[in-house]
Amino acid sequence: QVQLVESGGGLVQAGGSLRLSCIASGLSFNYYDMRWFRQAPGKTRDFVAHISADGASTTYGDSVKGRFTISRDNAKNTMYLQMNSLKPEDTAVYYCNLDPPREDFWGQGTQVTVSS
């Protein structure tokens, strides 16, 4: 059974930083491109960042470019999202999934709240 477990969220002041983690189990993690998504209250789940299976290629949503960095450690079946210069509009639940995402792989997400 595939599980994707996000962690690392919290409450932070604007301008601060957080590092999110996504631990995968039940699949050959190093075979898959991965994505981070986020969903703010009352809004759709949006793309944040993508990383290729080997970690060599990354892409970002326009709103996070230059502030967030996606990475992965295939030996640890773990993907990361380093978030710097956080803004109140980054407040959301953050999720990880494959690329393209699988509906049955969504986890609980991790809440990020940025205060102004």
The first five atom37 places (N, CA, C, CB, O) and aatype in JSON, in Angstrom:
{
  "aatype": [5, 19, 5, 10, 19, 6, 15, 7, 7, 7, 10, 19, 5, 0, 7, 7, 15, 10, 1, 10, 15, 4, 9, 0, 15, 7, 10, 15, 13, 2, 18, 18, 3, 12, 1, 17, 13, 1, 5, 0, 14, 7, 11, 16, 1, 3, 13, 19, 0, 8, 9, 15, 0, 3, 7, 0, 15, 16, 16, 18, 7, 3, 15, 19, 11, 7, 1, 13, 16, 9, 15, 1, 3, 2, 0, 11, 2, 16, 12, 18, 10, 5, 12, 2, 15, 10, 11, 14, 6, 3, 16, 0, 19, 18, 18, 4, 2, 10, 3, 14, 14, 1, 6, 3, 13, 17, 7, 5, 7, 16, 5, 19, 16, 19, 15, 15],
  "atom_mask": [
    [1, 1, 1, 1, 1],
    [1, 1, 1, 1, 1],
    [1, 1, 1, 1, 1],
    [1, 1, 1, 1, 1],
    [1, 1, 1, 1, 1],
    [1, 1, 1, 1, 1],
    [1, 1, 1, 1, 1],
    [1, 1, 1, 0, 1],
    [1, 1, 1, 0, 1],
    [1, 1, 1, 0, 1],
    [1, 1, 1, 1, 1],
    [1, 1, 1, 1, 1],
    [1, 1, 1, 1, 1],
    [1, 1, 1, 1, 1],
    [1, 1, 1, 0, 1],
    [1, 1, 1, 0, 1],
    [1, 1, 1, 1, 1],
    [1, 1, 1, 1, 1],
    [1, 1, 1, 1, 1],
    [1, 1, 1, 1, 1],
    [1, 1, 1, 1, 1],
    [1, 1, 1, 1, 1],
    [1, 1, 1, 1, 1],
    [1, 1, 1, 1, 1],
    [1, 1, 1, 1, 1],
    [1, 1, 1, 0, 1],
    [1, 1, 1, 1, 1],
    [1, 1, 1, 1, 1],
    [1, 1, 1, 1, 1],
    [1, 1, 1, 1, 1],
    [1, 1, 1, 1, 1],
    [1, 1, 1, 1, 1],
    [1, 1, 1, 1, 1],
    [1, 1, 1, 1, 1],
    [1, 1, 1, 1, 1],
    [1, 1, 1, 1, 1],
    [1, 1, 1, 1, 1],
    [1, 1, 1, 1, 1],
    [1, 1, 1, 1, 1],
    [1, 1, 1, 1, 1],
    [1, 1, 1, 1, 1],
    [1, 1, 1, 0, 1],
    [1, 1, 1, 1, 1],
    [1, 1, 1, 1, 1],
    [1, 1, 1, 1, 1],
    [1, 1, 1, 1, 1],
    [1, 1, 1, 1, 1],
    [1, 1, 1, 1, 1],
    [1, 1, 1, 1, 1],
    [1, 1, 1, 1, 1],
    [1, 1, 1, 1, 1],
    [1, 1, 1, 1, 1],
    [1, 1, 1, 1, 1],
    [1, 1, 1, 1, 1],
    [1, 1, 1, 0, 1],
    [1, 1, 1, 1, 1],
    [1, 1, 1, 1, 1],
    [1, 1, 1, 1, 1],
    [1, 1, 1, 1, 1],
    [1, 1, 1, 1, 1],
    [1, 1, 1, 0, 1],
    [1, 1, 1, 1, 1],
    [1, 1, 1, 1, 1],
    [1, 1, 1, 1, 1],
    [1, 1, 1, 1, 1],
    [1, 1, 1, 0, 1],
    [1, 1, 1, 1, 1],
    [1, 1, 1, 1, 1],
    [1, 1, 1, 1, 1],
    [1, 1, 1, 1, 1],
    [1, 1, 1, 1, 1],
    [1, 1, 1, 1, 1],
    [1, 1, 1, 1, 1],
    [1, 1, 1, 1, 1],
    [1, 1, 1, 1, 1],
    [1, 1, 1, 1, 1],
    [1, 1, 1, 1, 1],
    [1, 1, 1, 1, 1],
    [1, 1, 1, 1, 1],
    [1, 1, 1, 1, 1],
    [1, 1, 1, 1, 1],
    [1, 1, 1, 1, 1],
    [1, 1, 1, 1, 1],
    [1, 1, 1, 1, 1],
    [1, 1, 1, 1, 1],
    [1, 1, 1, 1, 1],
    [1, 1, 1, 1, 1],
    [1, 1, 1, 1, 1],
    [1, 1, 1, 1, 1],
    [1, 1, 1, 1, 1],
    [1, 1, 1, 1, 1],
    [1, 1, 1, 1, 1],
    [1, 1, 1, 1, 1],
    [1, 1, 1, 1, 1],
    [1, 1, 1, 1, 1],
    [1, 1, 1, 1, 1],
    [1, 1, 1, 1, 1],
    [1, 1, 1, 1, 1],
    [1, 1, 1, 1, 1],
    [1, 1, 1, 1, 1],
    [1, 1, 1, 1, 1],
    [1, 1, 1, 1, 1],
    [1, 1, 1, 1, 1],
    [1, 1, 1, 1, 1],
    [1, 1, 1, 1, 1],
    [1, 1, 1, 1, 1],
    [1, 1, 1, 0, 1],
    [1, 1, 1, 1, 1],
    [1, 1, 1, 0, 1],
    [1, 1, 1, 1, 1],
    [1, 1, 1, 1, 1],
    [1, 1, 1, 1, 1],
    [1, 1, 1, 1, 1],
    [1, 1, 1, 1, 1],
    [1, 1, 1, 1, 1],
    [1, 1, 1, 1, 1]
  ],
  "atom_positions": [
    [[0.85, -1.19, 0.0], [0.0, 0.0, 0.0], [0.89, 1.24, 0.0], [-0.96, 0.0, 1.23], [1.8, 1.37, 0.81]],
    [[0.59, 2.15, -0.94], [1.38, 3.37, -1.04], [0.94, 4.36, 0.03], [1.26, 4.0, -2.45], [-0.26, 4.57, 0.25]],
    [[1.92, 4.97, 0.68], [1.64, 6.04, 1.63], [2.58, 7.2, 1.37], [1.77, 5.55, 3.09], [3.78, 7.01, 1.18]],
    [[2.03, 8.41, 1.36], [2.8, 9.64, 1.29], [2.46, 10.44, 2.54], [2.5, 10.44, -0.04], [1.3, 10.81, 2.75]],
    [[3.46, 10.72, 3.36], [3.22, 11.39, 4.63], [4.0, 12.7, 4.67], [3.63, 10.48, 5.82], [5.23, 12.72, 4.6]],
    [[3.24, 13.78, 4.76], [3.85, 15.11, 4.81], [4.05, 15.55, 6.26], [2.97, 16.14, 4.06], [3.27, 15.19, 7.14]],
    [[5.1, 16.33, 6.49], [5.36, 16.87, 7.81], [6.19, 18.14, 7.69], [6.08, 15.84, 8.69], [6.68, 18.47, 6.62]],
    [[6.33, 18.84, 8.81], [7.2, 20.02, 8.85], [6.47, 21.35, 8.84], [0.0, 0.0, 0.0], [7.1, 22.4, 8.95]],
    [[5.15, 21.32, 8.71], [4.41, 22.57, 8.72], [4.39, 23.21, 10.09], [0.0, 0.0, 0.0], [4.88, 22.64, 11.07]],
    [[3.81, 24.39, 10.16], [3.71, 25.09, 11.42], [3.3, 26.53, 11.23], [0.0, 0.0, 0.0], [2.9, 26.94, 10.14]],
    [[3.42, 27.29, 12.32], [3.1, 28.71, 12.32], [4.4, 29.5, 12.28], [2.25, 29.09, 13.56], [5.3, 29.28, 13.08]],
    [[4.49, 30.42, 11.34], [5.71, 31.2, 11.19], [5.33, 32.63, 10.82], [6.64, 30.57, 10.11], [4.29, 32.87, 10.21]],
    [[6.18, 33.57, 11.19], [5.93, 34.96, 10.82], [6.34, 35.21, 9.36], [6.69, 35.92, 11.76], [7.2, 34.51, 8.82]],
    [[5.73, 36.2, 8.76], [6.1, 36.59, 7.4], [7.6, 36.85, 7.34], [5.3, 37.84, 6.95], [8.17, 37.49, 8.23]],
    [[8.23, 36.36, 6.29], [9.67, 36.48, 6.12], [10.44, 35.29, 6.66], [0.0, 0.0, 0.0], [11.64, 35.15, 6.41]],
    [[9.76, 34.43, 7.38], [10.41, 33.27, 7.96], [10.54, 32.11, 6.99], [0.0, 0.0, 0.0], [10.21, 32.22, 5.81]],
    [[11.03, 30.98, 7.52], [11.29, 29.8, 6.7], [10.73, 28.55, 7.36], [12.8, 29.64, 6.46], [10.6, 28.47, 8.58]],
    [[10.42, 27.59, 6.53], [10.03, 26.24, 6.97], [10.57, 25.24, 5.97], [8.49, 26.11, 7.12], [10.77, 25.57, 4.8]],
    [[10.79, 24.02, 6.42], [11.19, 22.93, 5.53], [10.2, 21.79, 5.68], [12.64, 22.45, 5.84], [10.07, 21.2, 6.75]],
    [[9.51, 21.5, 4.62], [8.56, 20.4, 4.61], [9.23, 19.11, 4.12], [7.35, 20.74, 3.72], [10.17, 19.14, 3.34]],
    [[8.71, 17.99, 4.61], [9.19, 16.68, 4.17], [8.01, 15.83, 3.71], [9.96, 15.96, 5.31], [6.9, 15.97, 4.2]],
    [[8.28, 14.96, 2.76], [7.29, 14.0, 2.27], [7.99, 12.64, 2.23], [6.72, 14.4, 0.84], [8.91, 12.43, 1.44]],
    [[7.55, 11.73, 3.08], [8.14, 10.4, 3.13], [7.22, 9.43, 2.4], [8.38, 9.95, 4.61], [6.03, 9.35, 2.7]],
    [[7.79, 8.7, 1.46], [7.01, 7.76, 0.65], [7.32, 6.32, 1.04], [7.3, 7.98, -0.85], [8.46, 5.98, 1.35]],
    [[6.29, 5.5, 1.02], [6.47, 4.07, 1.26], [5.53, 3.29, 0.34], [6.21, 3.72, 2.76], [4.51, 3.81, -0.11]],
    [[5.9, 2.04, 0.08], [5.05, 1.2, -0.74], [5.21, 1.36, -2.23], [0.0, 0.0, 0.0], [4.41, 0.83, -3.0]],
    [[6.23, 2.1, -2.65], [6.48, 2.26, -4.08], [7.98, 2.47, -4.31], [5.66, 3.46, -4.66], [8.73, 2.76, -3.38]],
    [[8.38, 2.3, -5.56], [9.78, 2.53, -5.91], [9.96, 4.03, -6.14], [10.21, 1.7, -7.19], [9.85, 4.53, -7.26]],
    [[10.23, 4.72, -5.06], [10.24, 6.18, -5.04], [11.14, 6.75, -6.14], [10.7, 6.69, -3.68], [10.78, 7.75, -6.77]],
    [[12.27, 6.16, -6.36], [13.24, 6.72, -7.3], [12.8, 6.59, -8.75], [14.57, 6.05, -7.12], [13.49, 7.1, -9.64]],
    [[11.67, 5.93, -9.02], [11.18, 5.81, -10.38], [10.29, 6.99, -10.79], [10.41, 4.52, -10.53], [10.04, 7.2, -11.98]],
    [[9.81, 7.76, -9.81], [8.72, 8.69, -10.06], [9.12, 10.15, -9.93], [7.59, 8.4, -9.13], [9.8, 10.54, -8.98]],
    [[8.66, 10.96, -10.9], [8.64, 12.4, -10.69], [7.63, 12.69, -9.58], [8.27, 13.17, -12.01], [6.66, 11.95, -9.4]],
    [[7.88, 13.76, -8.84], [7.02, 14.1, -7.71], [6.64, 15.58, -7.77], [7.73, 13.78, -6.38], [7.3, 16.39, -8.42]],
    [[5.56, 15.9, -7.09], [5.11, 17.29, -7.01], [4.7, 17.65, -5.59], [3.95, 17.53, -7.97], [4.27, 16.79, -4.82]],
    [[4.83, 18.93, -5.26], [4.19, 19.54, -4.1], [3.0, 20.34, -4.61], [5.2, 20.45, -3.3], [3.04, 20.98, -5.66]],
    [[1.93, 20.28, -3.82], [0.72, 21.05, -4.08], [0.34, 21.78, -2.79], [-0.45, 20.12, -4.56], [0.87, 21.48, -1.72]],
    [[-0.56, 22.75, -2.9], [-1.1, 23.39, -1.7], [-2.54, 23.79, -1.94], [-0.25, 24.62, -1.3], [-2.96, 24.05, -3.07]],
    [[-3.28, 23.83, -0.83], [-4.69, 24.2, -0.9], [-5.01, 25.16, 0.24], [-5.6, 22.95, -0.84], [-4.94, 24.79, 1.41]],
    [[-5.35, 26.37, -0.12], [-5.77, 27.36, 0.85], [-7.27, 27.22, 1.1], [-5.42, 28.79, 0.37], [-7.98, 26.66, 0.26]],
    [[-7.76, 27.71, 2.23], [-9.19, 27.58, 2.54], [-10.05, 28.17, 1.43], [-9.5, 28.27, 3.87], [-9.84, 29.31, 1.01]],
    [[-11.03, 27.39, 0.97], [-11.95, 27.86, -0.04], [-11.41, 27.91, -1.44], [0.0, 0.0, 0.0], [-12.07, 28.43, -2.35]],
    [[-10.2, 27.39, -1.65], [-9.57, 27.46, -2.97], [-9.25, 26.05, -3.47], [-8.29, 28.33, -2.93], [-9.31, 25.07, -2.73]],
    [[-8.89, 25.98, -4.76], [-8.52, 24.7, -5.33], [-7.11, 24.31, -4.9], [-8.62, 24.75, -6.87], [-6.33, 25.13, -4.43]],
    [[-6.8, 23.02, -5.09], [-5.45, 22.53, -4.8], [-4.56, 22.92, -5.98], [-5.45, 20.98, -4.56], [-4.82, 22.54, -7.12]],
    [[-3.5, 23.66, -5.7], [-2.67, 24.22, -6.76], [-1.27, 23.63, -6.77], [-2.59, 25.72, -6.6], [-0.75, 23.2, -5.74]],
    [[-0.68, 23.63, -7.93], [0.7, 23.18, -8.11], [1.67, 24.14, -7.45], [1.03, 23.03, -9.6], [1.53, 25.36, -7.57]],
    [[2.67, 23.6, -6.76], [3.71, 24.41, -6.15], [5.06, 24.16, -6.82], [3.81, 24.11, -4.65], [5.72, 25.1, -7.26]],
    [[5.45, 22.89, -6.9], [6.77, 22.57, -7.44], [6.81, 21.12, -7.92], [7.88, 22.81, -6.38], [6.05, 20.27, -7.45]],
    [[7.7, 20.87, -8.86], [7.9, 19.54, -9.43], [9.38, 19.19, -9.41], [7.35, 19.47, -10.88], [10.24, 20.06, -9.54]],
    [[9.66, 17.91, -9.25], [11.04, 17.43, -9.33], [11.05, 16.12, -10.1], [11.67, 17.26, -7.91], [10.17, 15.27, -9.91]],
    [[12.04, 15.95, -10.95], [12.17, 14.72, -11.73], [12.61, 13.57, -10.83], [13.16, 14.92, -12.88], [13.06, 13.78, -9.7]],
    [[12.49, 12.36, -11.36], [12.79, 11.17, -10.57], [14.23, 11.16, -10.05], [12.54, 9.92, -11.4], [14.5, 10.7, -8.95]],
    [[15.15, 11.68, -10.87], [16.55, 11.69, -10.45], [16.96, 12.99, -9.75], [17.44, 11.47, -11.65], [18.12, 13.15, -9.35]],
    [[16.01, 13.91, -9.61], [16.29, 15.16, -8.93], [17.01, 16.19, -9.78], [0.0, 0.0, 0.0], [17.33, 17.27, -9.28]],
    [[17.27, 15.88, -11.02], [18.07, 16.78, -11.86], [17.27, 17.96, -12.4], [18.67, 16.01, -13.0], [17.85, 18.99, -12.75]],
    [[15.96, 17.81, -12.48], [15.11, 18.84, -13.08], [14.03, 19.28, -12.11], [14.48, 18.33, -14.38], [13.39, 18.45, -11.47]],
    [[13.84, 20.59, -11.99], [12.81, 21.14, -11.11], [12.05, 22.25, -11.82], [13.43, 21.66, -9.8], [12.6, 22.94, -12.68]],
    [[10.79, 22.4, -11.46], [9.99, 23.53, -11.95], [9.15, 24.03, -10.79], [9.09, 23.12, -13.17], [8.87, 23.31, -9.84]],
    [[8.73, 25.3, -10.89], [8.02, 25.95, -9.79], [6.83, 26.74, -10.31], [8.96, 26.87, -9.01], [6.82, 27.22, -11.44]],
    [[5.81, 26.85, -9.44], [4.74, 27.76, -9.74], [5.23, 29.2, -9.67], [0.0, 0.0, 0.0], [6.18, 29.49, -8.94]],
    [[4.59, 30.08, -10.41], [5.07, 31.46, -10.49], [5.11, 32.14, -9.12], [4.18, 32.26, -11.43], [5.99, 32.96, -8.86]],
    [[4.15, 31.81, -8.26], [4.05, 32.51, -6.99], [5.16, 32.13, -6.0], [2.71, 32.23, -6.37], [5.35, 32.83, -5.0]],
    [[5.89, 31.06, -6.26], [6.91, 30.61, -5.3], [8.32, 30.64, -5.89], [6.6, 29.2, -4.82], [9.29, 30.37, -5.18]],
    [[8.44, 30.96, -7.16], [9.76, 30.99, -7.78], [10.7, 31.94, -7.05], [9.65, 31.4, -9.24], [10.33, 33.06, -6.72]],
    [[11.91, 31.45, -6.82], [12.91, 32.27, -6.14], [12.82, 32.24, -4.63], [0.0, 0.0, 0.0], [13.72, 32.73, -3.95]],
    [[11.75, 31.66, -4.09], [11.59, 31.58, -2.64], [11.59, 30.13, -2.13], [10.3, 32.26, -2.22], [12.08, 29.86, -1.04]],
    [[11.05, 29.22, -2.91], [10.95, 27.81, -2.51], [11.95, 26.98, -3.31], [9.5, 27.27, -2.71], [12.26, 27.29, -4.46]],
    [[12.44, 25.91, -2.67], [13.34, 24.97, -3.34], [12.89, 23.55, -3.06], [14.81, 25.18, -2.86], [12.75, 23.15, -1.91]],
    [[12.66, 22.8, -4.12], [12.27, 21.4, -4.0], [13.51, 20.53, -4.16], [11.19, 21.02, -5.06], [14.39, 20.83, -4.97]],
    [[13.58, 19.46, -3.39], [14.7, 18.53, -3.5], [14.22, 17.14, -3.06], [15.91, 19.0, -2.63], [13.11, 16.98, -2.57]],
    [[15.08, 16.16, -3.24], [14.73, 14.8, -2.82], [15.98, 14.03, -2.47], [13.94, 14.07, -3.92], [17.07, 14.33, -2.94]],
    [[15.77, 13.0, -1.62], [16.83, 12.07, -1.27], [16.26, 10.69, -1.54], [17.3, 12.24, 0.23], [15.52, 10.15, -0.72]],
    [[16.59, 10.11, -2.68], [16.01, 8.82, -3.06], [16.45, 7.69, -2.14], [16.38, 8.48, -4.48], [15.73, 6.7, -1.99]],
    [[17.6, 7.82, -1.51], [18.05, 6.8, -0.57], [17.16, 6.77, 0.67], [19.5, 7.05, -0.16], [17.06, 5.74, 1.34]],
    [[16.5, 7.9, 0.96], [15.62, 7.99, 2.14], [14.14, 8.01, 1.76], [15.96, 9.25, 2.94], [13.28, 8.19, 2.62]],
    [[13.85, 7.82, 0.46], [12.45, 7.88, -0.01], [11.76, 9.15, 0.45], [11.66, 6.65, 0.48], [10.59, 9.12, 0.85]],
    [[12.46, 10.25, 0.4], [11.96, 11.5, 0.96], [12.14, 12.65, -0.02], [12.67, 11.81, 2.28], [13.17, 12.77, -0.69]],
    [[11.12, 13.5, -0.08], [11.17, 14.73, -0.85], [11.03, 15.9, 0.12], [10.06, 14.77, -1.95], [10.38, 15.78, 1.16]],
    [[11.62, 17.03, -0.23], [11.62, 18.19, 0.65], [11.1, 19.43, -0.1], [13.04, 18.45, 1.21], [11.11, 19.5, -1.33]],
    [[10.64, 20.39, 0.7], [10.32, 21.71, 0.16], [10.84, 22.74, 1.15], [8.78, 21.87, -0.09], [10.28, 22.93, 2.23]],
    [[11.93, 23.41, 0.77], [12.47, 24.48, 1.58], [11.75, 25.76, 1.2], [14.02, 24.63, 1.4], [11.78, 26.17, 0.04]],
    [[11.11, 26.38, 2.16], [10.31, 27.57, 1.91], [10.92, 28.75, 2.66], [8.83, 27.35, 2.33], [10.97, 28.75, 3.89]],
    [[11.38, 29.73, 1.92], [11.98, 30.93, 2.49], [11.14, 32.16, 2.15], [13.42, 31.12, 1.99], [10.29, 32.12, 1.26]],
    [[11.39, 33.24, 2.87], [10.68, 34.5, 2.62], [9.17, 34.27, 2.54], [11.17, 35.15, 1.31], [8.5, 34.74, 1.62]],
    [[8.66, 33.56, 3.52], [7.25, 33.19, 3.49], [6.35, 34.42, 3.62], [6.94, 32.21, 4.62], [6.68, 35.39, 4.3]],
    [[5.21, 34.33, 2.93], [4.23, 35.41, 2.91], [2.9, 34.88, 3.45], [4.06, 35.97, 1.47], [2.65, 33.68, 3.41]],
    [[2.05, 35.77, 3.96], [0.73, 35.31, 4.43], [-0.05, 34.53, 3.37], [-0.1, 36.5, 4.88], [-0.81, 33.62, 3.71]],
    [[0.12, 34.87, 2.1], [-0.59, 34.16, 1.04], [-0.06, 32.75, 0.78], [-0.51, 34.97, -0.24], [-0.64, 32.01, -0.01]],
    [[1.03, 32.38, 1.44], [1.51, 30.99, 1.38], [0.77, 30.09, 2.36], [3.01, 30.95, 1.68], [0.96, 28.87, 2.35]],
    [[-0.08, 30.67, 3.19], [-0.85, 29.89, 4.14], [-1.75, 28.89, 3.42], [-1.69, 30.8, 5.03], [-2.56, 29.28, 2.57]],
    [[-1.59, 27.62, 3.75], [-2.32, 26.55, 3.06], [-1.96, 25.21, 3.7], [-2.01, 26.53, 1.53], [-1.04, 25.13, 4.52]],
    [[-2.69, 24.18, 3.31], [-2.27, 22.81, 3.59], [-1.44, 22.35, 2.4], [-3.5, 21.85, 3.84], [-1.86, 22.47, 1.25]],
    [[-0.26, 21.83, 2.68], [0.67, 21.4, 1.65], [0.65, 19.88, 1.53], [2.1, 21.91, 1.96], [0.69, 19.16, 2.53]],
    [[0.59, 19.41, 0.28], [0.51, 17.99, -0.02], [1.6, 17.59, -1.01], [-0.88, 17.63, -0.58], [2.05, 18.41, -1.81]],
    [[2.01, 16.34, -0.94], [2.87, 15.79, -1.98], [2.14, 14.67, -2.71], [4.21, 15.27, -1.37], [1.21, 14.06, -2.17]],
    [[2.57, 14.42, -3.93], [1.98, 13.35, -4.72], [2.92, 13.08, -5.88], [0.56, 13.72, -5.22], [3.92, 13.76, -6.08]],
    [[2.56, 12.05, -6.65], [3.35, 11.74, -7.84], [3.03, 12.78, -8.93], [3.03, 10.28, -8.35], [2.14, 13.62, -8.78]],
    [[3.78, 12.69, -10.01], [3.53, 13.5, -11.19], [3.32, 12.57, -12.38], [4.7, 14.49, -11.45], [4.28, 11.94, -12.83]],
    [[2.07, 12.46, -12.9], [0.86, 13.15, -12.46], [0.34, 12.57, -11.16], [-0.22, 13.08, -13.54], [0.64, 11.43, -10.82]],
    [[-0.45, 13.36, -10.43], [-0.93, 12.89, -9.12], [-1.93, 11.75, -9.26], [-1.56, 14.05, -8.35], [-2.69, 11.67, -10.22]],
    [[-1.91, 10.86, -8.28], [-2.85, 9.74, -8.19], [-3.86, 10.07, -7.1], [-2.11, 8.39, -7.89], [-3.49, 10.43, -5.99]],
    [[-5.12, 9.95, -7.43], [-6.18, 10.34, -6.49], [-6.13, 9.58, -5.18], [-7.53, 10.15, -7.13], [-6.41, 10.13, -4.12]],
    [[-5.76, 8.3, -5.26], [-5.75, 7.49, -4.04], [-4.46, 7.63, -3.24], [-5.96, 6.04, -4.39], [-4.28, 6.93, -2.25]],
    [[-3.57, 8.52, -3.65], [-2.3, 8.69, -2.93], [-2.27, 9.97, -2.08], [-1.15, 8.71, -3.92], [-1.27, 10.23, -1.4]],
    [[-3.34, 10.78, -2.12], [-3.32, 11.99, -1.31], [-3.25, 11.65, 0.17], [-4.55, 12.86, -1.6], [-3.99, 10.8, 0.65]],
    [[-2.36, 12.32, 0.88], [-2.24, 12.15, 2.32], [-3.02, 13.22, 3.06], [0.0, 0.0, 0.0], [-3.89, 13.88, 2.5]],
    [[-2.69, 13.38, 4.33], [-3.38, 14.37, 5.17], [-2.84, 15.77, 4.97], [-3.25, 13.98, 6.64], [-3.5, 16.76, 5.31]],
    [[-1.66, 15.87, 4.41], [-1.05, 17.18, 4.23], [-0.48, 17.72, 5.53], [0.0, 0.0, 0.0], [-0.64, 17.13, 6.6]],
    [[0.2, 18.85, 5.4], [0.76, 19.53, 6.56], [0.39, 21.01, 6.47], [2.31, 19.34, 6.65], [0.57, 21.64, 5.43]],
    [[-0.11, 21.55, 7.57], [-0.6, 22.92, 7.59], [0.55, 23.92, 7.74], [-1.62, 23.11, 8.72], [1.39, 23.79, 8.63]],
    [[0.57, 24.9, 6.87], [1.51, 26.01, 6.98], [0.69, 27.28, 7.16], [2.45, 26.11, 5.7], [-0.18, 27.59, 6.36]],
    [[0.99, 28.0, 8.23], [0.3, 29.26, 8.51], [1.34, 30.36, 8.67], [-0.58, 29.14, 9.79], [2.25, 30.26, 9.49]],
    [[1.2, 31.41, 7.87], [2.14, 32.51, 7.89], [1.4, 33.74, 8.4], [2.77, 32.77, 6.47], [0.43, 34.2, 7.8]],
    [[1.86, 34.27, 9.51], [1.23, 35.44, 10.09], [1.91, 36.72, 9.6], [1.28, 35.38, 11.63], [3.11, 36.74, 9.33]],
    [[1.13, 37.77, 9.48], [1.67, 39.05, 8.98], [2.17, 39.92, 10.11], [0.6, 39.81, 8.19], [2.66, 41.03, 9.87]]
  ]
}
